[in-house]
C-alpha cells in the first residue's frame, strides 16, 4: 500500500505546475518515490572499517608504524584487505600517495585536538601546556626512530611533508600558548613570543631528526619531554614555574604511554 502522499488523489494538493509534471510522468514518479521509501536509509553508525578508503588508510597506517615504509607494499596491503590491487589503486594511485594521505590525516587530527585545548575556557595556561604535551607526545610515540629513518632514506618527499607539518603547527600552537602564558603572568614578561617560537621550532626539528635520535638513543616522545622541561624552565616566570611544578605530577600520571 502506498503512503498517503504517493496516492494519485494527493496530487490535487500540489502546486499547478508540479501537478502537470507529476500527472504526465506519474508511473515513473511513483516507482522512484516508492523505491526511495522502501530502500533502507544509510546507517550513520556504519563503522569506518566498512568504508573502503578508511579501511585502506587504517591498515596502511598500522603497517607503516609497525614495519616502516620500505616493508609496506601495495600487494600485501591488498591481500590483507581482501581486495584486488586494481581496487586498491582506484583509491590511491601509489604507495606514496596513500602514505601522504595518512600524514595529512594525522596532521589534521593533531591540529583539531590542539585547537580544542587552546580554546577551552576552563583551562589555564599550565593545564593547556600539559594538554599540549599529551597530544604531541601521544602522536610522537606512534613513530619509532627507525620508522622516521626509513622514511627519510626511502621517501624523502614524505619525510619533508612531516617536517612541513611541524613548521606550520608549531608556530601556530606554541605561539598562542606562549601569548596566553604572558597574559596570565606565567611567562616572563621580557620574552619575545616570536623569537621563542622560532627557537622552539628549530630545536624540535633538529632534536627529532633520525640521526640525532640515533645519537641520543631517545624516542621522539622522550626527546619532547626533556626539551619541554629545558625550554619552559627558562621561559616561565617564578609564578609560572611554581604552577607548572605543582601540576607536573598529575600531567605525567595521566600522560598516555
Backbone as CSV, one residue per row, in Angstrom:
resi,resn,N_x,N_y,N_z,CA_x,CA_y,CA_z,C_x,C_y,C_z
1,UNK,0.850,-1.204,0.000,0.000,0.000,0.000,0.883,1.249,0.000
2,UNK,0.543,2.200,-0.887,1.331,3.424,-0.974,1.076,4.335,0.216
3,UNK,2.097,5.064,0.668,1.868,6.107,1.661,0.914,7.148,1.098
4,UNK,0.231,7.879,1.978,-0.805,8.828,1.552,-0.291,9.830,0.533
5,UNK,0.962,10.331,0.707,1.413,11.381,-0.212,1.780,10.822,-1.580
6,UNK,1.814,9.456,-1.737,2.107,8.860,-3.029,0.851,8.445,-3.786
7,UNK,-0.325,8.517,-3.149,-1.559,8.113,-3.822,-1.955,9.170,-4.847
8,UNK,-2.537,8.752,-5.978,-2.894,9.709,-7.037,-3.719,10.881,-6.557
9,UNK,-4.646,10.664,-5.647,-5.514,11.748,-5.180,-4.765,12.845,-4.468
10,UNK,-3.597,12.507,-3.969,-2.835,13.504,-3.222,-2.251,14.572,-4.125
11,UNK,-2.131,14.278,-5.426,-1.536,15.242,-6.354,-2.350,16.522,-6.420
12,UNK,-3.653,16.435,-6.169,-4.522,17.618,-6.251,-4.090,18.715,-5.293
13,UNK,-3.392,18.334,-4.239,-2.984,19.346,-3.252,-1.657,20.005,-3.615
14,UNK,-1.003,19.552,-4.713,0.287,20.098,-5.099,0.092,21.355,-5.944
15,UNK,1.096,22.236,-6.073,1.021,23.405,-6.955,0.750,22.973,-8.393
16,UNK,0.123,23.857,-9.180,-0.347,23.502,-10.516,0.770,23.002,-11.440
17,UNK,1.897,23.693,-11.484,2.981,23.273,-12.369,3.512,21.904,-11.975
18,UNK,3.607,21.674,-10.663,4.079,20.379,-10.202,3.070,19.286,-10.534
19,UNK,1.748,19.614,-10.452,0.716,18.622,-10.782,0.838,18.188,-12.232
20,UNK,1.113,19.181,-13.128,1.242,18.858,-14.556,2.384,17.884,-14.799
21,UNK,3.521,18.159,-14.164,4.699,17.293,-14.333,4.423,15.905,-13.784
22,UNK,3.821,15.852,-12.607,3.590,14.560,-11.957,2.591,13.711,-12.730
23,UNK,1.517,14.341,-13.231,0.500,13.576,-13.950,1.037,13.026,-15.269
24,UNK,1.934,13.802,-15.906,2.479,13.328,-17.165,3.509,12.230,-16.995
25,UNK,4.042,12.102,-15.776,5.097,11.104,-15.540,4.820,10.298,-14.283
26,UNK,3.545,10.139,-13.958,3.180,9.537,-12.684,3.728,8.130,-12.503
27,UNK,3.745,7.366,-13.595,4.219,5.983,-13.481,5.656,5.938,-12.944
28,UNK,6.497,6.831,-13.512,7.902,6.821,-13.129,8.121,7.492,-11.775
29,UNK,7.323,8.539,-11.529,7.443,9.241,-10.252,7.110,8.311,-9.101
30,UNK,5.999,7.571,-9.226,5.600,6.673,-8.151,6.603,5.536,-7.955
31,UNK,7.124,5.041,-9.073,8.108,3.960,-8.971,9.355,4.442,-8.232
32,UNK,9.811,5.644,-8.609,11.025,6.179,-7.982,10.800,6.481,-6.500
33,UNK,9.703,7.158,-6.183,9.432,7.501,-4.788,9.188,6.257,-3.951
34,UNK,8.526,5.293,-4.541,8.305,4.046,-3.813,9.621,3.350,-3.497
35,UNK,10.563,3.387,-4.458,11.879,2.801,-4.239,12.603,3.525,-3.101
36,UNK,12.494,4.857,-3.105,13.149,5.645,-2.051,12.570,5.330,-0.686
37,UNK,11.236,5.083,-0.650,10.585,4.816,0.632,10.947,3.449,1.181
38,UNK,11.164,2.483,0.279,11.406,1.118,0.743,12.883,0.821,0.918
39,UNK,13.757,1.604,0.288,15.193,1.354,0.417,15.683,1.848,1.768
40,UNK,16.440,1.028,2.495,16.934,1.458,3.811,17.821,2.686,3.690
41,UNK,17.645,3.606,4.598,18.490,4.805,4.615,19.903,4.427,5.042
42,UNK,20.932,5.158,4.579,22.303,4.862,5.013,22.407,4.925,6.527
43,UNK,23.091,3.995,7.089,23.263,3.930,8.531,24.390,4.856,8.948
44,UNK,24.041,5.906,9.698,25.049,6.887,10.092,26.038,6.298,11.081
45,UNK,25.701,5.112,11.637,26.604,4.495,12.599,27.490,3.445,11.946
46,UNK,27.463,3.364,10.601,28.286,2.383,9.911,29.748,2.576,10.292
47,UNK,30.420,1.527,10.774,31.812,1.677,11.198,32.715,2.040,10.033
48,UNK,33.757,2.797,10.361,34.682,3.246,9.321,35.327,2.076,8.595
49,UNK,35.399,0.899,9.280,36.041,-0.263,8.665,35.305,-0.726,7.416
50,UNK,34.007,-0.351,7.270,33.242,-0.764,6.107,33.401,0.197,4.940
51,UNK,34.041,1.305,5.158,34.249,2.289,4.104,35.619,2.022,3.485
52,UNK,35.697,1.736,2.179,36.968,1.328,1.570,38.154,2.224,1.879
53,UNK,38.014,3.531,1.669,39.158,4.421,1.865,39.618,4.410,3.318
54,UNK,38.674,4.419,4.247,39.034,4.398,5.663,39.708,3.084,6.030
55,UNK,39.214,1.991,5.479,39.835,0.682,5.730,41.268,0.663,5.224
56,UNK,41.462,1.184,4.027,42.803,1.194,3.427,43.755,2.030,4.273
57,UNK,43.320,3.224,4.645,44.182,4.095,5.437,44.535,3.470,6.772
58,UNK,43.537,2.877,7.423,43.786,2.302,8.739,44.775,1.148,8.669
59,UNK,44.598,0.269,7.689,45.501,-0.875,7.544,46.907,-0.420,7.165
60,UNK,46.995,0.554,6.250,48.302,1.039,5.818,49.014,1.766,6.957
61,UNK,48.269,2.522,7.738,48.876,3.233,8.867,49.455,2.255,9.874
62,UNK,48.714,1.179,10.176,49.197,0.182,11.124,50.476,-0.475,10.619
63,UNK,50.510,-0.807,9.327,51.705,-1.431,8.750,52.884,-0.452,8.718
64,UNK,52.613,0.792,8.375,53.672,1.797,8.305,54.332,1.979,9.664
65,UNK,53.527,2.115,10.721,54.059,2.390,12.048,54.718,1.174,12.671
66,UNK,54.279,-0.017,12.286,54.854,-1.223,12.885,56.066,-1.746,12.119
67,UNK,56.058,-1.579,10.789,57.106,-2.189,9.973,57.956,-1.197,9.196
68,UNK,57.486,0.020,9.036,58.247,1.012,8.296,57.809,1.144,6.846
69,UNK,58.303,2.176,6.212,57.912,2.486,4.834,58.322,1.397,3.850
70,UNK,59.570,0.975,3.916,60.079,0.045,2.905,59.408,-1.320,2.977
71,UNK,58.901,-1.709,4.156,58.259,-3.016,4.306,56.787,-3.001,3.888
72,UNK,56.240,-1.826,3.681,54.836,-1.712,3.274,54.730,-1.825,1.755
73,UNK,54.005,-2.828,1.283,53.798,-2.988,-0.155,52.312,-2.992,-0.463
74,UNK,51.972,-2.507,-1.630,50.565,-2.466,-2.044,50.025,-3.882,-2.266
75,UNK,50.880,-4.810,-2.709,50.455,-6.204,-2.890,49.975,-6.801,-1.571
76,UNK,50.802,-6.677,-0.542,50.451,-7.262,0.752,49.267,-6.537,1.383
77,UNK,49.193,-5.241,1.171,48.081,-4.469,1.713,46.763,-4.906,1.074
78,UNK,46.764,-5.090,-0.245,45.559,-5.549,-0.938,45.143,-6.931,-0.441
79,UNK,46.126,-7.805,-0.234,45.824,-9.158,0.262,45.216,-9.091,1.657
80,UNK,45.789,-8.268,2.525,45.273,-8.131,3.889,43.832,-7.622,3.894
81,UNK,43.534,-6.697,2.991,42.202,-6.090,2.932,41.195,-6.948,2.170
82,UNK,41.681,-7.993,1.511,40.785,-8.844,0.739,40.230,-8.157,-0.488
83,UNK,41.034,-7.313,-1.108,40.598,-6.628,-2.318,41.664,-6.773,-3.400
84,UNK,41.288,-6.547,-4.622,42.240,-6.644,-5.720,43.148,-5.419,-5.738
85,UNK,44.315,-5.568,-6.360,45.213,-4.426,-6.499,44.557,-3.328,-7.330
86,UNK,43.732,-3.741,-8.302,43.046,-2.764,-9.136,42.136,-1.878,-8.290
87,UNK,41.408,-2.503,-7.354,40.528,-1.738,-6.462,41.344,-0.810,-5.570
88,UNK,42.435,-1.331,-5.042,43.286,-0.520,-4.170,43.827,0.691,-4.919
89,UNK,44.310,0.466,-6.149,44.873,1.569,-6.938,43.797,2.523,-7.459
90,UNK,42.544,2.090,-7.437,41.481,3.008,-7.838,41.249,4.083,-6.776
91,UNK,41.650,3.796,-5.544,41.517,4.767,-4.450,42.804,5.570,-4.245
92,UNK,43.954,4.901,-4.408,45.242,5.571,-4.233,46.158,5.126,-5.369
93,UNK,46.679,6.080,-6.117,47.447,5.755,-7.320,48.820,5.174,-7.018
94,UNK,49.304,5.355,-5.800,50.622,4.841,-5.448,50.735,4.718,-3.932
95,UNK,51.771,4.023,-3.497,52.028,3.899,-2.064,52.319,5.266,-1.460
96,UNK,53.064,6.094,-2.168,53.401,7.411,-1.635,52.167,8.296,-1.492
97,UNK,51.238,8.187,-2.432,50.002,8.968,-2.317,49.212,8.522,-1.095
98,UNK,49.174,7.225,-0.855,48.454,6.680,0.299,49.094,7.161,1.604
99,UNK,50.403,7.059,1.710,51.073,7.470,2.941,50.987,8.988,3.117
100,UNK,51.032,9.716,2.016,50.844,11.165,2.104,49.486,11.517,2.684
101,UNK,48.449,10.763,2.292,47.104,10.997,2.827,47.051,10.674,4.314
102,UNK,47.781,9.644,4.729,47.825,9.275,6.149,48.505,10.381,6.957
103,UNK,49.600,10.918,6.439,50.306,12.003,7.129,49.392,13.225,7.266
104,UNK,48.668,13.555,6.190,47.728,14.685,6.251,46.646,14.438,7.292
105,UNK,46.147,13.213,7.346,45.086,12.859,8.292,45.574,12.998,9.730
106,UNK,46.776,12.497,9.998,47.336,12.608,11.346,47.578,14.073,11.696
107,UNK,48.116,14.834,10.750,48.377,16.254,10.990,47.118,17.032,11.307
108,UNK,46.037,16.740,10.582,44.780,17.437,10.829,44.183,17.041,12.173
109,UNK,44.325,15.770,12.534,43.810,15.312,13.828,44.538,16.003,14.972
110,UNK,45.858,16.147,14.829,46.633,16.841,15.860,46.194,18.296,15.948
111,UNK,46.035,18.940,14.801,45.633,20.360,14.777,44.267,20.538,15.425
112,UNK,43.331,19.631,15.141,41.991,19.734,15.728,42.030,19.576,17.239
113,UNK,42.837,18.637,17.714,42.939,18.433,19.163,43.603,19.628,19.831
114,UNK,44.595,20.190,19.169,45.259,21.379,19.708,44.291,22.553,19.810
115,UNK,43.511,22.743,18.763,42.527,23.828,18.777,41.559,23.673,19.941
116,UNK,41.116,22.434,20.174,40.175,22.180,21.267,40.798,22.548,22.611
117,UNK,42.076,22.265,22.775,42.770,22.602,24.021,42.920,24.117,24.161
118,UNK,43.370,24.772,23.095,43.699,26.186,23.177,42.483,27.086,23.378
119,UNK,41.308,26.652,22.910,40.118,27.497,23.066,39.285,27.116,24.282
120,UNK,39.726,26.112,25.030,38.956,25.670,26.202,39.041,26.737,27.294
121,UNK,37.914,27.379,27.622,37.957,28.460,28.616,38.179,27.970,30.040
122,UNK,38.052,26.669,30.252,38.207,26.118,31.598,39.654,25.748,31.921
123,UNK,40.547,25.861,30.934,41.952,25.513,31.149,42.800,26.767,31.250
124,UNK,43.610,26.841,32.303,44.554,27.953,32.387,45.816,27.578,31.601
125,UNK,46.799,28.450,31.608,47.996,28.225,30.807,48.687,26.909,31.142
126,UNK,48.859,26.631,32.437,49.591,25.427,32.836,48.882,24.166,32.377
127,UNK,47.571,24.137,32.525,46.822,22.952,32.100,46.811,22.818,30.575
128,UNK,46.798,23.938,29.891,46.901,23.877,28.428,48.263,23.332,28.016
129,UNK,49.306,23.749,28.716,50.638,23.253,28.413,50.703,21.741,28.616
130,UNK,50.152,21.267,29.726,50.130,19.823,29.984,49.360,19.087,28.894
131,UNK,48.223,19.653,28.486,47.395,19.005,27.469,48.110,18.971,26.119
132,UNK,48.824,20.063,25.788,49.576,20.093,24.533,50.668,19.030,24.541
133,UNK,51.357,18.876,25.663,52.381,17.835,25.775,51.759,16.459,25.567
134,UNK,50.573,16.253,26.135,49.878,14.973,25.965,49.582,14.696,24.498
135,UNK,49.036,15.688,23.813,48.641,15.499,22.411,49.860,15.212,21.547
136,UNK,50.881,16.066,21.680,52.082,15.895,20.849,52.806,14.608,21.224
137,UNK,52.926,14.356,22.516,53.639,13.169,22.972,52.987,11.879,22.530
138,UNK,51.658,11.819,22.618,50.967,10.585,22.227,51.118,10.308,20.746
139,UNK,51.226,11.361,19.935,51.410,11.162,18.497,52.870,10.873,18.146
140,UNK,53.795,11.502,18.853,55.205,11.208,18.606,55.546,9.775,18.980
141,UNK,54.852,9.248,19.981,55.147,7.887,20.420,54.728,6.844,19.392
142,UNK,53.908,7.244,18.403,53.473,6.295,17.378,54.613,5.908,16.447
143,UNK,55.509,6.844,16.190,56.579,6.612,15.214,57.905,6.377,15.933
144,UNK,58.520,5.248,15.646,59.823,4.945,16.230,60.906,5.676,15.439
145,UNK,62.104,5.828,16.031,63.211,6.414,15.260,63.468,5.648,13.967
146,UNK,63.294,4.312,14.005,63.502,3.506,12.812,62.532,3.854,11.699
147,UNK,61.271,4.108,12.064,60.266,4.479,11.072,60.621,5.810,10.417
148,UNK,61.050,6.774,11.225,61.430,8.082,10.686,62.664,7.968,9.783
149,UNK,63.631,7.160,10.212,64.840,6.982,9.408,64.508,6.316,8.080
150,UNK,63.591,5.343,8.126,63.168,4.639,6.921,62.514,5.599,5.925
151,UNK,61.661,6.476,6.438,61.012,7.466,5.576,62.036,8.430,4.988
152,UNK,62.949,8.898,5.827,63.943,9.858,5.346,64.816,9.251,4.254
153,UNK,65.129,7.976,4.385,66.024,7.320,3.431,65.337,6.948,2.126
154,UNK,64.131,6.364,2.237,63.489,5.806,1.047,62.375,6.685,0.463
155,UNK,61.894,7.636,1.254,60.833,8.523,0.758,61.063,9.926,1.311
156,UNK,62.139,10.588,0.909,62.467,11.906,1.473,61.362,12.938,1.282
157,UNK,60.560,12.793,0.207,59.479,13.745,-0.019,58.388,13.598,1.046
158,UNK,58.181,12.390,1.553,57.202,12.178,2.612,57.760,12.635,3.963
159,UNK,59.042,12.421,4.182,59.667,12.935,5.406,59.583,14.456,5.427
160,UNK,59.795,15.071,4.260,59.685,16.525,4.165,58.268,16.987,4.461
161,UNK,57.298,16.181,4.070,55.891,16.514,4.334,55.628,16.578,5.840
162,UNK,56.238,15.656,6.582,56.113,15.669,8.047,56.758,16.929,8.611
163,UNK,57.931,17.270,8.088,58.617,18.473,8.567,57.814,19.729,8.235
164,UNK,57.173,19.739,7.064,56.325,20.876,6.697,55.177,21.044,7.681
165,UNK,54.607,19.922,8.131,53.526,19.981,9.118,54.032,20.589,10.423
166,UNK,55.231,20.194,10.826,55.803,20.769,12.050,55.968,22.275,11.907
167,UNK,56.462,22.693,10.753,56.722,24.123,10.556,55.441,24.949,10.526
168,UNK,54.323,24.314,10.190,53.042,25.034,10.234,52.419,24.987,11.627
169,UNK,52.480,23.821,12.254,51.748,23.635,13.505,52.456,24.198,14.730
170,UNK,53.779,24.077,14.782,54.490,24.538,15.985,54.326,26.044,16.202
171,UNK,54.554,26.899,15.204,54.325,28.334,15.450,52.871,28.641,15.809
172,UNK,51.946,27.960,15.149,50.518,28.201,15.404,50.150,27.852,16.844
173,UNK,50.577,26.689,17.295,50.188,26.215,18.629,50.982,26.907,19.721
174,UNK,52.317,26.862,19.618,53.129,27.393,20.708,53.122,28.910,20.738
175,UNK,52.877,29.550,19.598,52.726,30.995,19.619,51.519,31.409,20.458
176,UNK,50.390,30.736,20.236,49.188,31.038,21.027,49.394,30.679,22.495
177,UNK,50.075,29.562,22.732,50.291,29.122,24.106,51.175,30.110,24.876
178,UNK,52.249,30.547,24.258,53.153,31.480,24.933,52.465,32.817,25.185
179,UNK,51.683,33.293,24.215,50.953,34.553,24.429,49.936,34.421,25.560
180,UNK,49.322,33.247,25.682,48.386,33.022,26.798,49.137,33.039,28.118
181,UNK,50.339,32.456,28.142,51.144,32.474,29.357,51.569,33.875,29.745
182,UNK,51.891,34.713,28.764,52.236,36.106,29.037,51.047,36.851,29.637
183,UNK,49.869,36.616,29.073,48.664,37.301,29.553,48.337,36.920,30.992
184,UNK,48.662,35.691,31.382,48.370,35.224,32.744,49.521,35.475,33.704
185,UNK,50.630,36.033,33.221,51.783,36.271,34.082,52.569,35.015,34.381
186,UNK,52.360,33.955,33.595,53.060,32.685,33.827,54.326,32.563,32.982
187,UNK,54.476,33.455,32.019,55.683,33.514,31.191,56.377,34.842,31.472
188,UNK,57.706,34.824,31.558,58.459,36.038,31.869,58.111,37.162,30.891
189,UNK,57.828,38.358,31.386,57.324,39.444,30.538,58.310,39.919,29.476
190,UNK,59.616,39.690,29.691,60.596,40.158,28.706,60.752,39.199,27.523
191,UNK,60.042,38.071,27.566,60.145,37.075,26.496,59.474,37.587,25.230
192,UNK,60.177,37.471,24.110,59.625,37.817,22.800,58.968,36.561,22.223
193,UNK,57.641,36.524,22.103,56.957,35.305,21.641,57.444,34.813,20.282
194,UNK,57.668,35.733,19.347,58.081,35.329,18.007,59.438,34.621,18.036
195,UNK,60.387,35.173,18.814,61.706,34.548,18.902,61.622,33.216,19.645
196,UNK,60.833,33.177,20.703,60.698,31.939,21.476,60.118,30.819,20.619
197,UNK,59.133,31.148,19.806,58.520,30.147,18.932,59.518,29.655,17.890
198,UNK,60.265,30.569,17.291,61.260,30.174,16.284,62.359,29.320,16.916
199,UNK,62.754,29.661,18.115,63.766,28.884,18.835,63.252,27.464,19.078
200,UNK,62.016,27.355,19.524,61.417,26.046,19.811,61.261,25.226,18.541
201,UNK,60.832,25.863,17.472,60.651,25.163,16.191,61.967,24.555,15.718
202,UNK,63.028,25.358,15.708,64.303,24.863,15.209,64.896,23.807,16.139
203,UNK,64.674,23.969,17.437,65.168,22.971,18.397,64.501,21.618,18.162
204,UNK,63.181,21.619,18.015,62.455,20.364,17.827,62.792,19.731,16.480
205,UNK,62.869,20.525,15.430,63.215,19.983,14.109,64.568,19.279,14.151
206,UNK,65.505,19.868,14.890,66.816,19.243,14.990,66.818,18.019,15.889
207,UNK,66.132,18.102,17.019,66.185,17.028,18.007,65.495,15.744,17.550
208,UNK,64.457,15.868,16.707,63.755,14.654,16.260,64.269,14.165,14.905
209,UNK,65.355,14.753,14.431,65.983,14.248,13.202,66.481,12.824,13.481
210,UNK,66.275,11.892,12.553,66.666,10.494,12.792,68.117,10.316,13.240
211,UNK,69.046,11.076,12.654,70.457,10.934,13.032,70.683,11.367,14.479
212,UNK,69.970,12.426,14.917,70.109,12.903,16.292,69.486,11.892,17.258
213,UNK,68.334,11.350,16.911,67.697,10.340,17.760,68.591,9.111,17.917
214,UNK,69.311,8.776,16.853,70.226,7.632,16.930,71.367,7.921,17.899
215,UNK,71.846,9.166,17.911,72.948,9.526,18.817,72.476,9.589,20.261
216,UNK,71.304,10.176,20.487,70.819,10.343,21.856,70.203,9.069,22.418
217,UNK,69.819,8.148,21.515,69.157,6.893,21.923,67.854,7.176,22.678
218,UNK,67.185,8.241,22.264,65.897,8.592,22.854,64.800,8.395,21.818
219,UNK,63.582,8.127,22.293,62.441,8.092,21.390,62.002,9.526,21.120
220,UNK,61.212,9.752,20.072,60.712,11.112,19.835,59.960,11.672,21.044
221,UNK,59.204,10.827,21.715,58.444,11.314,22.871,59.364,11.692,24.028
222,UNK,60.357,10.860,24.317,61.303,11.187,25.379,62.039,12.485,25.065
223,UNK,62.370,12.660,23.796,63.029,13.899,23.366,62.145,15.104,23.635
224,UNK,60.865,14.998,23.277,59.931,16.104,23.513,59.859,16.460,24.988
225,UNK,59.707,15.468,25.846,59.521,15.734,27.272,60.755,16.402,27.879
226,UNK,61.944,15.948,27.488,63.159,16.573,28.009,63.314,17.994,27.474
227,UNK,62.983,18.181,26.209,63.088,19.514,25.612,62.105,20.489,26.253
228,UNK,60.902,20.011,26.525,59.886,20.862,27.172,60.387,21.370,28.512
229,UNK,60.976,20.477,29.310,61.466,20.882,30.633,62.559,21.937,30.513
230,UNK,63.476,21.740,29.568,64.548,22.711,29.379,64.021,24.042,28.861
231,UNK,63.166,23.967,27.839,62.675,25.187,27.182,61.808,26.014,28.123
232,UNK,60.798,25.385,28.700,59.888,26.148,29.550,60.503,26.451,30.913
233,UNK,61.552,25.719,31.282,62.253,26.073,32.514,62.840,27.464,32.443
234,UNK,63.287,27.868,31.256,63.836,29.213,31.092,62.791,30.236,30.694
235,UNK,61.631,29.771,30.270,60.602,30.670,29.760,59.643,31.156,30.847
236,UNK,59.394,30.290,31.828,58.362,30.590,32.811,58.822,31.610,33.846
237,UNK,57.867,32.391,34.313,58.099,33.297,35.428,58.137,32.463,36.709
238,UNK,58.585,33.031,37.835,58.562,32.264,39.090,57.177,31.698,39.408
239,UNK,56.125,32.512,39.170,54.765,32.022,39.438,54.395,30.909,38.468
240,UNK,54.804,31.069,37.216,54.508,30.035,36.232,55.242,28.749,36.530
241,UNK,56.509,28.863,36.969,57.292,27.675,37.292,56.681,26.939,38.484
242,UNK,56.251,27.703,39.471,55.635,27.100,40.648,54.362,26.362,40.261
243,UNK,53.563,26.983,39.408,52.310,26.373,38.981,52.578,25.134,38.120
244,UNK,53.580,25.218,37.259,53.922,24.080,36.397,54.414,22.904,37.235
245,UNK,55.301,23.178,38.194,55.798,22.106,39.067,54.665,21.476,39.870
246,UNK,53.703,22.311,40.257,52.559,21.821,41.032,51.753,20.803,40.238
247,UNK,51.576,21.051,38.939,50.740,20.189,38.112,51.534,19.129,37.347
248,UNK,52.860,19.182,37.449,53.683,18.275,36.657,53.395,16.814,36.973
249,UNK,53.232,16.500,38.263,52.961,15.114,38.653,51.685,14.578,38.046
250,UNK,50.625,15.403,38.082,49.349,14.941,37.531,49.412,14.851,36.016
251,UNK,50.202,15.738,35.369,50.363,15.654,33.916,50.998,14.336,33.528
252,UNK,52.071,13.973,34.228,52.789,12.747,33.901,51.972,11.522,34.271
253,UNK,51.186,11.626,35.317,50.350,10.497,35.742,49.317,10.154,34.682
254,UNK,48.745,11.163,34.041,47.679,10.943,33.061,48.193,10.911,31.640
255,UNK,49.497,11.052,31.455,50.047,11.059,30.128,50.032,9.651,29.559
256,UNK,49.485,9.451,28.343,49.452,8.118,27.772,50.844,7.569,27.511
257,UNK,50.973,6.258,27.647,52.267,5.595,27.437,52.469,5.342,25.961
